Amino acid sequence: MGKHKVALGIDIGGSGIKGAPVDLESGELIQPRIKMATPEVSTPSAVAAIVDQIADEFTDDLPKDAPIGVTIPGVVQHGIVRTAANIDKSWINAEGQKIFAAALGRACHLVNDADAAGVAEQRYGAAKGKDGLVILTTLGTGIGIAMLHNGILIPNNEMGHIELDGHDAETRAASSAKDREGLKYAVWATERLQPYYKHLEDLLWPDLFVVGGGVSRKSEKFLPLLKLRTPIIPAKLENTAGIVGAAALAADDDA
């Protein structure tokens, strides 16, 4: 482990923003997470104010130099937000990392939310100790992807949007599609997930798939139905993964 033992992770979602201090050795939350509603009009200034509010709640309990990591549902290149999923479109091309640093009054590290979850699962969760190419997929409103090779993050992967049978894959394979169309787990698994994961493994030859998102809590209803050569397992960290991964990446950035 690097010079830090604790970091603060803050995970921004379309409906809620949550944060907690993280023990970087174990990946466990040191205190219960705080969750606040994402502003209805989720502009950079409105979201940054909530992030600062959450950070303030933990100021007294953190070392003064504890790194702060923030996730956002969008592609992040060199601190700049390039896409905006489930947040206000004014985020596109906004200097997100600088905006949060200004609100917090100190440096922070900004990362895509799926990338943060992937790092958390690789270091502390379902993929701990796994070498080779690990792909985390979060099945939710859309499909978030994180790719790690021998523990190194390959950021901003948008494989949830590959075209499959003439459709953007996530519009048919995300868990929101299952709910929207009233599909039973067996139909969703065999007709939607099977071709999606088969296509991914044929393109990338991963060593492991990890499946996250809220639906992963019911993984026994669909994962055993998939016929793949790649092992596919449920994520372990559930809704703490974004917080944990953001904290870990912030500590790396400050090493």
Wavefront OBJ file of the C-alpha trace (Angstrom):
o trace
v 0.000 0.000 0.000
v 1.140 3.576 -0.656
v 1.604 6.392 1.817
v -2.119 6.706 2.603
v -4.205 4.382 4.773
v -7.517 6.204 4.368
v -9.182 8.082 1.499
v -12.625 9.574 0.929
v -14.724 8.227 -1.927
v -17.779 10.023 -3.332
v -19.970 8.320 -5.931
v -22.267 10.456 -8.100
v -25.320 8.767 -9.605
v -28.364 9.981 -11.479
v -30.570 9.870 -8.369
v -28.177 9.932 -5.421
v -24.694 11.030 -4.374
v -23.046 8.954 -1.657
v -19.734 9.063 0.116
v -17.698 7.534 2.927
v -14.110 7.203 4.134
v -12.447 3.971 3.019
v -9.793 1.809 4.678
v -7.405 1.335 1.750
v -6.008 -1.896 3.154
v -9.314 -3.753 3.447
v -11.543 -1.762 1.075
v -14.121 -1.421 3.861
v -16.013 1.739 4.748
v -14.708 3.188 7.997
v -17.986 4.967 8.716
v -21.538 4.558 7.425
v -21.933 6.214 4.044
v -23.859 9.450 3.699
v -26.290 9.706 0.803
v -27.941 12.846 -0.556
v -30.276 13.290 -3.493
v -28.726 14.332 -6.779
v -30.051 17.841 -7.582
v -33.021 17.736 -9.936
v -31.127 20.032 -12.298
v -27.747 18.339 -11.962
v -25.473 21.091 -13.282
v -21.772 21.110 -12.352
v -22.191 23.809 -9.703
v -25.231 22.114 -8.106
v -23.548 18.688 -7.974
v -20.238 20.123 -6.731
v -22.067 21.802 -3.829
v -23.482 18.423 -2.704
v -20.071 16.755 -3.053
v -18.564 19.463 -0.841
v -21.387 19.006 1.683
v -20.722 15.260 1.917
v -16.966 15.813 2.258
v -17.575 18.332 5.068
v -19.436 15.673 7.050
v -16.232 13.648 7.331
v -13.636 16.431 7.681
v -13.151 15.968 11.419
v -12.641 12.212 11.086
v -10.116 12.162 8.231
v -6.381 12.860 8.144
v -5.795 16.330 6.709
v -3.973 14.874 3.691
v -6.483 12.081 2.978
v -7.044 11.892 -0.807
v -10.540 12.460 -2.210
v -11.871 10.516 -5.190
v -15.094 11.333 -7.036
v -16.939 9.237 -9.623
v -19.197 10.548 -12.342
v -21.448 8.726 -14.860
v -19.513 9.830 -17.918
v -16.240 9.450 -19.785
v -13.428 11.331 -18.019
v -10.299 12.301 -19.974
v -7.565 14.122 -18.076
v -10.105 15.546 -15.636
v -12.535 16.672 -18.352
v -15.997 15.104 -18.564
v -16.753 14.107 -22.166
v -20.173 12.431 -21.883
v -23.083 12.712 -19.456
v -25.322 9.752 -18.640
v -28.161 10.514 -16.206
v -26.722 13.931 -15.346
v -27.215 17.369 -16.884
v -25.792 17.742 -20.380
v -23.929 20.875 -19.273
v -21.326 18.447 -17.888
v -20.168 17.621 -21.411
v -16.656 19.079 -21.880
v -16.755 20.596 -18.380
v -13.472 20.593 -16.445
v -14.949 18.336 -13.810
v -11.859 17.657 -11.754
v -11.098 21.392 -11.463
v -14.762 22.138 -10.614
v -14.762 19.648 -7.736
v -11.325 20.754 -6.522
v -12.541 24.352 -6.402
v -15.675 23.379 -4.456
v -13.690 21.192 -2.029
v -10.884 23.701 -1.640
v -8.299 20.990 -2.344
v -7.129 18.521 -4.969
v -9.294 15.529 -5.885
v -9.319 12.742 -8.464
v -12.240 12.330 -10.896
v -13.032 8.973 -12.508
v -15.776 7.260 -14.511
v -18.163 5.409 -12.176
v -17.840 1.979 -13.842
v -14.052 2.286 -13.856
v -14.105 2.963 -10.111
v -16.321 -0.082 -9.494
v -13.997 -2.263 -11.583
v -10.928 -1.181 -9.619
v -12.744 -1.893 -6.352
v -13.746 -5.400 -7.439
v -10.213 -6.146 -8.695
v -8.496 -5.001 -5.506
v -10.965 -5.975 -2.814
v -13.874 -7.922 -4.310
v -14.823 -10.698 -6.691
v -11.767 -10.337 -8.960
v -9.142 -10.032 -6.214
v -6.018 -11.980 -7.142
v -7.155 -12.570 -10.733
v -4.582 -11.956 -13.456
v -5.130 -11.349 -17.150
v -8.022 -9.385 -18.612
v -10.916 -8.797 -16.202
v -14.093 -7.135 -17.471
v -16.647 -5.755 -15.025
v -20.099 -5.090 -16.477
v -22.694 -3.216 -14.447
v -26.198 -4.095 -15.599
v -28.482 -1.224 -14.657
v -30.135 1.639 -16.530
v -27.422 1.030 -19.112
v -24.339 -1.187 -19.206
v -21.217 0.216 -17.610
v -17.899 -1.443 -18.418
v -14.528 -1.499 -16.700
v -11.528 -3.314 -18.180
v -8.432 -4.170 -16.181
v -5.376 -6.021 -17.427
v -3.190 -7.510 -14.682
v -4.773 -4.999 -12.312
v -4.131 -1.963 -14.547
v -7.242 0.013 -15.506
v -7.879 0.636 -19.208
v -10.241 3.608 -18.738
v -13.379 4.881 -20.445
v -14.471 1.675 -22.106
v -17.823 2.032 -23.855
v -18.460 -1.600 -24.793
v -21.964 -1.297 -23.378
v -22.755 0.555 -26.611
v -21.515 -1.985 -29.149
v -23.995 -2.616 -31.928
v -25.622 -6.019 -31.708
v -28.309 -7.137 -34.182
v -28.767 -3.538 -35.272
v -29.260 -2.194 -31.729
v -27.144 -0.387 -29.159
v -26.493 -3.415 -26.904
v -27.459 -1.729 -23.646
v -30.934 -0.848 -24.929
v -31.689 -4.580 -25.060
v -29.379 -6.234 -22.540
v -29.357 -3.812 -19.569
v -31.537 -4.769 -16.606
v -33.703 -1.726 -17.383
v -34.658 -3.447 -20.680
v -35.680 -6.567 -18.758
v -37.909 -4.460 -16.500
v -39.266 -2.253 -19.272
v -40.251 -5.200 -21.446
v -41.363 -7.431 -18.573
v -38.914 -10.185 -19.518
v -38.516 -13.209 -17.278
v -34.958 -13.881 -16.111
v -34.633 -16.955 -18.333
v -35.648 -15.030 -21.469
v -33.439 -12.065 -20.608
v -30.458 -14.360 -19.970
v -30.745 -16.560 -23.052
v -31.989 -14.036 -25.617
v -30.293 -10.821 -24.486
v -27.321 -11.492 -22.185
v -26.037 -14.607 -23.952
v -25.422 -12.927 -27.349
v -24.001 -9.835 -25.639
v -21.430 -11.646 -23.509
v -20.617 -14.081 -26.329
v -19.847 -11.121 -28.598
v -17.665 -9.499 -25.926
v -15.669 -12.662 -25.303
v -15.144 -13.232 -29.033
v -13.816 -9.687 -29.429
v -11.676 -9.454 -26.309
v -10.909 -12.973 -24.970
v -11.160 -11.960 -21.312
v -10.085 -14.211 -18.441
v -13.024 -13.247 -16.226
v -16.361 -11.409 -16.357
v -17.636 -9.793 -13.144
v -21.292 -8.736 -13.162
v -22.345 -5.803 -10.997
v -25.378 -3.538 -10.712
v -28.361 -4.051 -8.422
v -29.555 -7.080 -10.399
v -26.340 -8.950 -9.492
v -27.908 -9.662 -6.099
v -30.149 -12.118 -7.984
v -27.329 -13.564 -10.070
v -28.417 -17.146 -9.397
v -31.484 -16.463 -11.560
v -29.531 -15.701 -14.725
v -25.760 -16.299 -14.624
v -26.034 -20.127 -14.562
v -28.073 -19.951 -17.807
v -25.201 -18.376 -19.762
v -23.039 -20.692 -21.874
v -19.650 -19.014 -22.196
v -16.052 -20.165 -22.202
v -15.167 -17.266 -19.880
v -15.935 -17.633 -16.148
v -18.674 -15.153 -15.152
v -19.294 -14.309 -11.487
v -21.297 -11.743 -9.490
v -19.640 -8.662 -8.030
v -19.165 -8.620 -4.257
v -19.055 -4.973 -3.195
v -22.538 -4.067 -4.452
v -23.369 -0.400 -3.924
v -20.102 0.473 -2.146
v -17.919 -0.321 -5.195
v -17.949 3.210 -6.650
v -16.997 4.796 -3.321
v -14.230 2.263 -2.694
v -12.765 2.474 -6.199
v -12.819 6.286 -6.211
v -10.953 6.343 -2.903
v -8.374 3.799 -4.102
v -7.699 5.649 -7.374
v -7.394 8.980 -5.547
v -4.749 7.437 -3.287
v -2.884 6.110 -6.354
v -2.980 9.582 -7.896
v -1.510 11.063 -4.741
v 1.147 8.385 -4.230
l 1 2 3 4 5 6 7 8 9 10 11 12 13 14 15 16 17 18 19 20 21 22 23 24 25 26 27 28 29 30 31 32 33 34 35 36 37 38 39 40 41 42 43 44 45 46 47 48 49 50 51 52 53 54 55 56 57 58 59 60 61 62 63 64 65 66 67 68 69 70 71 72 73 74 75 76 77 78 79 80 81 82 83 84 85 86 87 88 89 90 91 92 93 94 95 96 97 98 99 100 101 102 103 104 105 106 107 108 109 110 111 112 113 114 115 116 117 118 119 120 121 122 123 124 125 126 127 128 129 130 131 132 133 134 135 136 137 138 139 140 141 142 143 144 145 146 147 148 149 150 151 152 153 154 155 156 157 158 159 160 161 162 163 164 165 166 167 168 169 170 171 172 173 174 175 176 177 178 179 180 181 182 183 184 185 186 187 188 189 190 191 192 193 194 195 196 197 198 199 200 201 202 203 204 205 206 207 208 209 210 211 212 213 214 215 216 217 218 219 220 221 222 223 224 225 226 227 228 229 230 231 232 233 234 235 236 237 238 239 240 241 242 243 244 245 246 247 248 249 250 251 252 253 254 255
